Amino acid sequence: MERQGDEVHVTTDEVRGGSTPHIVRWVLGISLILAIALLSMTWITGAMSVG
């Protein structure tokens, strides 16, 4: 922590209460890919059964 006059400057690590592993990015990415795949399969099988 560093004081400059009335301002207090704090680093990012000091402000955070915990670590930030990037697991959320993986969960969002995998779930997005799965959602696209499932919706595509639904659309493709529906289109194949019509004609």
DOFI-26291 format. One record per atom (N, C-alpha, C): residue number from 1; residue in three letters; atom name; x, y, z. Coordinates in steps of 0.05 Angstrom, whole numbers, plus 32768, in hexadecimal, padded with zeros to 4 digits. Example, Ala and Ser with C-alpha at 12.3 -4.5 7.8 and 13.67 -1.06 7.14 Angstrom:
BEGIN
<rec><i>1</i><aa>ALA</aa><at>N</at><X>8108</X><Y>7F8E</Y><Z>809C</Z></rec>
<rec><i>1</i><aa>ALA</aa><at>CA</at><X>80F6</X><Y>7FA6</Y><Z>809C</Z></rec>
<rec><i>1</i><aa>ALA</aa><at>C</at><X>8108</X><Y>7FBE</Y><Z>809C</Z></rec>
<rec><i>2</i><aa>SER</aa><at>N</at><X>8101</X><Y>7FD3</Y><Z>808E</Z></rec>
<rec><i>2</i><aa>SER</aa><at>CA</at><X>8111</X><Y>7FEB</Y><Z>808F</Z></rec>
<rec><i>2</i><aa>SER</aa><at>C</at><X>8102</X><Y>8001</Y><Z>809D</Z></rec>
END
This chain:
BEGIN
<rec><i>1</i><aa>MET</aa><at>N</at><X>8011</X><Y>7FE9</Y><Z>8000</Z></rec>
<rec><i>1</i><aa>MET</aa><at>CA</at><X>8000</X><Y>8000</Y><Z>8000</Z></rec>
<rec><i>1</i><aa>MET</aa><at>C</at><X>8012</X><Y>8019</Y><Z>8000</Z></rec>
<rec><i>2</i><aa>GLU</aa><at>N</at><X>800A</X><Y>802C</Y><Z>7FF1</Z></rec>
<rec><i>2</i><aa>GLU</aa><at>CA</at><X>801A</X><Y>8044</Y><Z>7FEE</Z></rec>
<rec><i>2</i><aa>GLU</aa><at>C</at><X>8008</X><Y>805D</Y><Z>7FF0</Z></rec>
<rec><i>3</i><aa>ARG</aa><at>N</at><X>8010</X><Y>8070</Y><Z>8000</Z></rec>
<rec><i>3</i><aa>ARG</aa><at>CA</at><X>8000</X><Y>8088</Y><Z>8003</Z></rec>
<rec><i>3</i><aa>ARG</aa><at>C</at><X>800D</X><Y>809F</Y><Z>7FF3</Z></rec>
<rec><i>4</i><aa>GLN</aa><at>N</at><X>7FFD</X><Y>80AD</Y><Z>7FE4</Z></rec>
<rec><i>4</i><aa>GLN</aa><at>CA</at><X>8006</X><Y>80C5</Y><Z>7FD6</Z></rec>
<rec><i>4</i><aa>GLN</aa><at>C</at><X>7FF2</X><Y>80DB</Y><Z>7FDD</Z></rec>
<rec><i>5</i><aa>GLY</aa><at>N</at><X>7FF9</X><Y>80EA</Y><Z>7FF1</Z></rec>
<rec><i>5</i><aa>GLY</aa><at>CA</at><X>7FE7</X><Y>80FF</Y><Z>7FFA</Z></rec>
<rec><i>5</i><aa>GLY</aa><at>C</at><X>7FCE</X><Y>80F2</Y><Z>8007</Z></rec>
<rec><i>6</i><aa>ASP</aa><at>N</at><X>7FB6</X><Y>80F9</Y><Z>7FFD</Z></rec>
<rec><i>6</i><aa>ASP</aa><at>CA</at><X>7F9E</X><Y>80EE</Y><Z>8007</Z></rec>
<rec><i>6</i><aa>ASP</aa><at>C</at><X>7F97</X><Y>80D3</Y><Z>7FFA</Z></rec>
<rec><i>7</i><aa>GLU</aa><at>N</at><X>7FA5</X><Y>80CC</Y><Z>7FE4</Z></rec>
<rec><i>7</i><aa>GLU</aa><at>CA</at><X>7F9E</X><Y>80B4</Y><Z>7FD5</Z></rec>
<rec><i>7</i><aa>GLU</aa><at>C</at><X>7FAE</X><Y>809C</Y><Z>7FE0</Z></rec>
<rec><i>8</i><aa>VAL</aa><at>N</at><X>7FA0</X><Y>8085</Y><Z>7FDF</Z></rec>
<rec><i>8</i><aa>VAL</aa><at>CA</at><X>7FAD</X><Y>806C</Y><Z>7FE7</Z></rec>
<rec><i>8</i><aa>VAL</aa><at>C</at><X>7FAE</X><Y>805A</Y><Z>7FCE</Z></rec>
<rec><i>9</i><aa>HIS</aa><at>N</at><X>7FC6</X><Y>8052</Y><Z>7FC6</Z></rec>
<rec><i>9</i><aa>HIS</aa><at>CA</at><X>7FCA</X><Y>8040</Y><Z>7FAF</Z></rec>
<rec><i>9</i><aa>HIS</aa><at>C</at><X>7FD0</X><Y>8024</Y><Z>7FB9</Z></rec>
<rec><i>10</i><aa>VAL</aa><at>N</at><X>7FBF</X><Y>8011</Y><Z>7FB0</Z></rec>
<rec><i>10</i><aa>VAL</aa><at>CA</at><X>7FC1</X><Y>7FF6</Y><Z>7FB8</Z></rec>
<rec><i>10</i><aa>VAL</aa><at>C</at><X>7FC5</X><Y>7FE5</Y><Z>7F9F</Z></rec>
<rec><i>11</i><aa>THR</aa><at>N</at><X>7FD7</X><Y>7FD1</Y><Z>7FA1</Z></rec>
<rec><i>11</i><aa>THR</aa><at>CA</at><X>7FDB</X><Y>7FBF</Y><Z>7F8A</Z></rec>
<rec><i>11</i><aa>THR</aa><at>C</at><X>7FC3</X><Y>7FAC</Y><Z>7F87</Z></rec>
<rec><i>12</i><aa>THR</aa><at>N</at><X>7FC1</X><Y>7FA0</Y><Z>7F70</Z></rec>
<rec><i>12</i><aa>THR</aa><at>CA</at><X>7FAB</X><Y>7F8D</Y><Z>7F6A</Z></rec>
<rec><i>12</i><aa>THR</aa><at>C</at><X>7FAB</X><Y>7F76</Y><Z>7F7D</Z></rec>
<rec><i>13</i><aa>ASP</aa><at>N</at><X>7FC3</X><Y>7F6B</Y><Z>7F83</Z></rec>
<rec><i>13</i><aa>ASP</aa><at>CA</at><X>7FC4</X><Y>7F54</Y><Z>7F95</Z></rec>
<rec><i>13</i><aa>ASP</aa><at>C</at><X>7FBC</X><Y>7F5B</Y><Z>7FB1</Z></rec>
<rec><i>14</i><aa>GLU</aa><at>N</at><X>7FC1</X><Y>7F73</Y><Z>7FBA</Z></rec>
<rec><i>14</i><aa>GLU</aa><at>CA</at><X>7FB9</X><Y>7F7B</Y><Z>7FD5</Z></rec>
<rec><i>14</i><aa>GLU</aa><at>C</at><X>7F9B</X><Y>7F7E</Y><Z>7FD7</Z></rec>
<rec><i>15</i><aa>VAL</aa><at>N</at><X>7F8E</X><Y>7F87</Y><Z>7FC1</Z></rec>
<rec><i>15</i><aa>VAL</aa><at>CA</at><X>7F71</X><Y>7F8C</Y><Z>7FC2</Z></rec>
<rec><i>15</i><aa>VAL</aa><at>C</at><X>7F61</X><Y>7F72</Y><Z>7FC1</Z></rec>
<rec><i>16</i><aa>ARG</aa><at>N</at><X>7F6A</X><Y>7F5E</Y><Z>7FB1</Z></rec>
<rec><i>16</i><aa>ARG</aa><at>CA</at><X>7F5B</X><Y>7F45</Y><Z>7FAE</Z></rec>
<rec><i>16</i><aa>ARG</aa><at>C</at><X>7F5C</X><Y>7F35</Y><Z>7FC8</Z></rec>
<rec><i>17</i><aa>GLY</aa><at>N</at><X>7F45</X><Y>7F28</Y><Z>7FCD</Z></rec>
<rec><i>17</i><aa>GLY</aa><at>CA</at><X>7F44</X><Y>7F17</Y><Z>7FE5</Z></rec>
<rec><i>17</i><aa>GLY</aa><at>C</at><X>7F4F</X><Y>7EFB</Y><Z>7FE0</Z></rec>
<rec><i>18</i><aa>GLY</aa><at>N</at><X>7F52</X><Y>7EF4</Y><Z>7FC8</Z></rec>
<rec><i>18</i><aa>GLY</aa><at>CA</at><X>7F5C</X><Y>7ED9</Y><Z>7FC2</Z></rec>
<rec><i>18</i><aa>GLY</aa><at>C</at><X>7F69</X><Y>7ED7</Y><Z>7FA7</Z></rec>
<rec><i>19</i><aa>SER</aa><at>N</at><X>7F70</X><Y>7EC0</Y><Z>7F9F</Z></rec>
<rec><i>19</i><aa>SER</aa><at>CA</at><X>7F7D</X><Y>7EBC</Y><Z>7F85</Z></rec>
<rec><i>19</i><aa>SER</aa><at>C</at><X>7F69</X><Y>7EBC</Y><Z>7F6F</Z></rec>
<rec><i>20</i><aa>THR</aa><at>N</at><X>7F72</X><Y>7EBF</Y><Z>7F57</Z></rec>
<rec><i>20</i><aa>THR</aa><at>CA</at><X>7F60</X><Y>7EBF</Y><Z>7F40</Z></rec>
<rec><i>20</i><aa>THR</aa><at>C</at><X>7F69</X><Y>7EAA</Y><Z>7F2C</Z></rec>
<rec><i>21</i><aa>PRO</aa><at>N</at><X>7F63</X><Y>7E91</Y><Z>7F31</Z></rec>
<rec><i>21</i><aa>PRO</aa><at>CA</at><X>7F6A</X><Y>7E7D</Y><Z>7F1D</Z></rec>
<rec><i>21</i><aa>PRO</aa><at>C</at><X>7F57</X><Y>7E80</Y><Z>7F05</Z></rec>
<rec><i>22</i><aa>HIS</aa><at>N</at><X>7F60</X><Y>7E7A</Y><Z>7EEE</Z></rec>
<rec><i>22</i><aa>HIS</aa><at>CA</at><X>7F50</X><Y>7E7F</Y><Z>7ED6</Z></rec>
<rec><i>22</i><aa>HIS</aa><at>C</at><X>7F3D</X><Y>7E68</Y><Z>7ECF</Z></rec>
<rec><i>23</i><aa>ILE</aa><at>N</at><X>7F32</X><Y>7E5B</Y><Z>7EE4</Z></rec>
<rec><i>23</i><aa>ILE</aa><at>CA</at><X>7F20</X><Y>7E45</Y><Z>7EDF</Z></rec>
<rec><i>23</i><aa>ILE</aa><at>C</at><X>7F05</X><Y>7E4E</Y><Z>7ED4</Z></rec>
<rec><i>24</i><aa>VAL</aa><at>N</at><X>7EFD</X><Y>7E67</Y><Z>7EDB</Z></rec>
<rec><i>24</i><aa>VAL</aa><at>CA</at><X>7EE4</X><Y>7E71</Y><Z>7ED1</Z></rec>
<rec><i>24</i><aa>VAL</aa><at>C</at><X>7EE4</X><Y>7E73</Y><Z>7EB3</Z></rec>
<rec><i>25</i><aa>ARG</aa><at>N</at><X>7EFA</X><Y>7E7B</Y><Z>7EA7</Z></rec>
<rec><i>25</i><aa>ARG</aa><at>CA</at><X>7EFD</X><Y>7E7D</Y><Z>7E8A</Z></rec>
<rec><i>25</i><aa>ARG</aa><at>C</at><X>7EF9</X><Y>7E62</Y><Z>7E7D</Z></rec>
<rec><i>26</i><aa>TRP</aa><at>N</at><X>7F05</X><Y>7E4D</Y><Z>7E89</Z></rec>
<rec><i>26</i><aa>TRP</aa><at>CA</at><X>7F02</X><Y>7E32</Y><Z>7E7F</Z></rec>
<rec><i>26</i><aa>TRP</aa><at>C</at><X>7EE5</X><Y>7E28</Y><Z>7E80</Z></rec>
<rec><i>27</i><aa>VAL</aa><at>N</at><X>7ED8</X><Y>7E2D</Y><Z>7E97</Z></rec>
<rec><i>27</i><aa>VAL</aa><at>CA</at><X>7EBC</X><Y>7E24</Y><Z>7E9A</Z></rec>
<rec><i>27</i><aa>VAL</aa><at>C</at><X>7EAA</X><Y>7E32</Y><Z>7E86</Z></rec>
<rec><i>28</i><aa>LEU</aa><at>N</at><X>7EAE</X><Y>7E4C</Y><Z>7E83</Z></rec>
<rec><i>28</i><aa>LEU</aa><at>CA</at><X>7E9D</X><Y>7E5B</Y><Z>7E70</Z></rec>
<rec><i>28</i><aa>LEU</aa><at>C</at><X>7EA3</X><Y>7E52</Y><Z>7E53</Z></rec>
<rec><i>29</i><aa>GLY</aa><at>N</at><X>7EBC</X><Y>7E4E</Y><Z>7E4C</Z></rec>
<rec><i>29</i><aa>GLY</aa><at>CA</at><X>7EC3</X><Y>7E45</Y><Z>7E31</Z></rec>
<rec><i>29</i><aa>GLY</aa><at>C</at><X>7EB8</X><Y>7E2A</Y><Z>7E2B</Z></rec>
<rec><i>30</i><aa>ILE</aa><at>N</at><X>7EBB</X><Y>7E17</Y><Z>7E3D</Z></rec>
<rec><i>30</i><aa>ILE</aa><at>CA</at><X>7EB1</X><Y>7DFC</Y><Z>7E38</Z></rec>
<rec><i>30</i><aa>ILE</aa><at>C</at><X>7E93</X><Y>7DFB</Y><Z>7E37</Z></rec>
<rec><i>31</i><aa>SER</aa><at>N</at><X>7E86</X><Y>7E0A</Y><Z>7E49</Z></rec>
<rec><i>31</i><aa>SER</aa><at>CA</at><X>7E68</X><Y>7E0A</Y><Z>7E48</Z></rec>
<rec><i>31</i><aa>SER</aa><at>C</at><X>7E5E</X><Y>7E18</Y><Z>7E2F</Z></rec>
<rec><i>32</i><aa>LEU</aa><at>N</at><X>7E6C</X><Y>7E2C</Y><Z>7E25</Z></rec>
<rec><i>32</i><aa>LEU</aa><at>CA</at><X>7E64</X><Y>7E39</Y><Z>7E0C</Z></rec>
<rec><i>32</i><aa>LEU</aa><at>C</at><X>7E66</X><Y>7E25</Y><Z>7DF4</Z></rec>
<rec><i>33</i><aa>ILE</aa><at>N</at><X>7E7C</X><Y>7E17</Y><Z>7DF3</Z></rec>
<rec><i>33</i><aa>ILE</aa><at>CA</at><X>7E80</X><Y>7E03</Y><Z>7DDE</Z></rec>
<rec><i>33</i><aa>ILE</aa><at>C</at><X>7E6B</X><Y>7DED</Y><Z>7DE0</Z></rec>
<rec><i>34</i><aa>LEU</aa><at>N</at><X>7E65</X><Y>7DE3</Y><Z>7DF8</Z></rec>
<rec><i>34</i><aa>LEU</aa><at>CA</at><X>7E50</X><Y>7DCF</Y><Z>7DFB</Z></rec>
<rec><i>34</i><aa>LEU</aa><at>C</at><X>7E35</X><Y>7DD9</Y><Z>7DF3</Z></rec>
<rec><i>35</i><aa>ALA</aa><at>N</at><X>7E2E</X><Y>7DF2</Y><Z>7DFA</Z></rec>
<rec><i>35</i><aa>ALA</aa><at>CA</at><X>7E14</X><Y>7DFD</Y><Z>7DF3</Z></rec>
<rec><i>35</i><aa>ALA</aa><at>C</at><X>7E12</X><Y>7E00</Y><Z>7DD5</Z></rec>
<rec><i>36</i><aa>ILE</aa><at>N</at><X>7E27</X><Y>7E09</Y><Z>7DC8</Z></rec>
<rec><i>36</i><aa>ILE</aa><at>CA</at><X>7E26</X><Y>7E0C</Y><Z>7DAB</Z></rec>
<rec><i>36</i><aa>ILE</aa><at>C</at><X>7E23</X><Y>7DF1</Y><Z>7D9E</Z></rec>
<rec><i>37</i><aa>ALA</aa><at>N</at><X>7E31</X><Y>7DDC</Y><Z>7DA7</Z></rec>
<rec><i>37</i><aa>ALA</aa><at>CA</at><X>7E30</X><Y>7DC2</Y><Z>7D9C</Z></rec>
<rec><i>37</i><aa>ALA</aa><at>C</at><X>7E14</X><Y>7DB5</Y><Z>7D9F</Z></rec>
<rec><i>38</i><aa>LEU</aa><at>N</at><X>7E08</X><Y>7DB8</Y><Z>7DB7</Z></rec>
<rec><i>38</i><aa>LEU</aa><at>CA</at><X>7DEE</X><Y>7DAD</Y><Z>7DBC</Z></rec>
<rec><i>38</i><aa>LEU</aa><at>C</at><X>7DD8</X><Y>7DBB</Y><Z>7DAC</Z></rec>
<rec><i>39</i><aa>LEU</aa><at>N</at><X>7DD9</X><Y>7DD5</Y><Z>7DAA</Z></rec>
<rec><i>39</i><aa>LEU</aa><at>CA</at><X>7DC6</X><Y>7DE4</Y><Z>7D9A</Z></rec>
<rec><i>39</i><aa>LEU</aa><at>C</at><X>7DC9</X><Y>7DDD</Y><Z>7D7C</Z></rec>
<rec><i>40</i><aa>SER</aa><at>N</at><X>7DE2</X><Y>7DDA</Y><Z>7D73</Z></rec>
<rec><i>40</i><aa>SER</aa><at>CA</at><X>7DE6</X><Y>7DD3</Y><Z>7D57</Z></rec>
<rec><i>40</i><aa>SER</aa><at>C</at><X>7DDB</X><Y>7DB7</Y><Z>7D51</Z></rec>
<rec><i>41</i><aa>MET</aa><at>N</at><X>7DE0</X><Y>7DA4</Y><Z>7D63</Z></rec>
<rec><i>41</i><aa>MET</aa><at>CA</at><X>7DD6</X><Y>7D89</Y><Z>7D5F</Z></rec>
<rec><i>41</i><aa>MET</aa><at>C</at><X>7DB7</X><Y>7D89</Y><Z>7D5E</Z></rec>
<rec><i>42</i><aa>THR</aa><at>N</at><X>7DAB</X><Y>7D99</Y><Z>7D6F</Z></rec>
<rec><i>42</i><aa>THR</aa><at>CA</at><X>7D8E</X><Y>7D9B</Y><Z>7D70</Z></rec>
<rec><i>42</i><aa>THR</aa><at>C</at><X>7D83</X><Y>7DA6</Y><Z>7D56</Z></rec>
<rec><i>43</i><aa>TRP</aa><at>N</at><X>7D90</X><Y>7DBB</Y><Z>7D4C</Z></rec>
<rec><i>43</i><aa>TRP</aa><at>CA</at><X>7D88</X><Y>7DC8</Y><Z>7D33</Z></rec>
<rec><i>43</i><aa>TRP</aa><at>C</at><X>7D8C</X><Y>7DB6</Y><Z>7D1B</Z></rec>
<rec><i>44</i><aa>ILE</aa><at>N</at><X>7DA3</X><Y>7DA8</Y><Z>7D1A</Z></rec>
<rec><i>44</i><aa>ILE</aa><at>CA</at><X>7DA9</X><Y>7D96</Y><Z>7D04</Z></rec>
<rec><i>44</i><aa>ILE</aa><at>C</at><X>7D96</X><Y>7D7E</Y><Z>7D03</Z></rec>
<rec><i>45</i><aa>THR</aa><at>N</at><X>7D92</X><Y>7D72</Y><Z>7D1A</Z></rec>
<rec><i>45</i><aa>THR</aa><at>CA</at><X>7D80</X><Y>7D5A</Y><Z>7D1A</Z></rec>
<rec><i>45</i><aa>THR</aa><at>C</at><X>7D63</X><Y>7D63</Y><Z>7D14</Z></rec>
<rec><i>46</i><aa>GLY</aa><at>N</at><X>7D5B</X><Y>7D7A</Y><Z>7D1C</Z></rec>
<rec><i>46</i><aa>GLY</aa><at>CA</at><X>7D40</X><Y>7D84</Y><Z>7D15</Z></rec>
<rec><i>46</i><aa>GLY</aa><at>C</at><X>7D3E</X><Y>7D8A</Y><Z>7CF7</Z></rec>
<rec><i>47</i><aa>ALA</aa><at>N</at><X>7D53</X><Y>7D95</Y><Z>7CEC</Z></rec>
<rec><i>47</i><aa>ALA</aa><at>CA</at><X>7D52</X><Y>7D9B</Y><Z>7CCF</Z></rec>
<rec><i>47</i><aa>ALA</aa><at>C</at><X>7D53</X><Y>7D81</Y><Z>7CBE</Z></rec>
<rec><i>48</i><aa>MET</aa><at>N</at><X>7D61</X><Y>7D6C</Y><Z>7CC8</Z></rec>
<rec><i>48</i><aa>MET</aa><at>CA</at><X>7D62</X><Y>7D53</Y><Z>7CB9</Z></rec>
<rec><i>48</i><aa>MET</aa><at>C</at><X>7D48</X><Y>7D43</Y><Z>7CBA</Z></rec>
<rec><i>49</i><aa>SER</aa><at>N</at><X>7D39</X><Y>7D47</Y><Z>7CD0</Z></rec>
<rec><i>49</i><aa>SER</aa><at>CA</at><X>7D20</X><Y>7D37</Y><Z>7CD2</Z></rec>
<rec><i>49</i><aa>SER</aa><at>C</at><X>7D09</X><Y>7D44</Y><Z>7CC3</Z></rec>
<rec><i>50</i><aa>VAL</aa><at>N</at><X>7D0B</X><Y>7D5D</Y><Z>7CBB</Z></rec>
<rec><i>50</i><aa>VAL</aa><at>CA</at><X>7CF5</X><Y>7D6A</Y><Z>7CAD</Z></rec>
<rec><i>50</i><aa>VAL</aa><at>C</at><X>7CF3</X><Y>7D60</Y><Z>7C90</Z></rec>
<rec><i>51</i><aa>GLY</aa><at>N</at><X>7D09</X><Y>7D5E</Y><Z>7C83</Z></rec>
<rec><i>51</i><aa>GLY</aa><at>CA</at><X>7D07</X><Y>7D5A</Y><Z>7C67</Z></rec>
<rec><i>51</i><aa>GLY</aa><at>C</at><X>7D08</X><Y>7D3E</Y><Z>7C5D</Z></rec>
END
